[in-house]
């Protein structure tokens, strides 16, 4: 099952409060550590999981499952 990482800021950034990423590292391509409230290395060390969201002073970082419909008609 695929997973997605959701970052929810306490106040909006660029007019948005929620951002979605496919990896922890991708968060830091869009935002600097001061905006997230934690460095990349420290976030990796906190063991983010579906059952364990991470709250910082600026946002909440959570992991969610993506449910996909299986492909049934493959082209040749």
C-alpha angles and dihedrals in degrees: 000000000000123000135209130198118227122200114196114189121208089226127026122269116201088352095304133096100186127059129175128211139176095219141019091243091056089063089064093052088064102032137032120237092254090060092049095042095229136061123250093248093051092047091053088051093054092067100230112210140159089266095041116055117182120231120200131176090266106032151357118246115202137171122224136183120245114217114210132188110240115248109250105170109056119186120228 
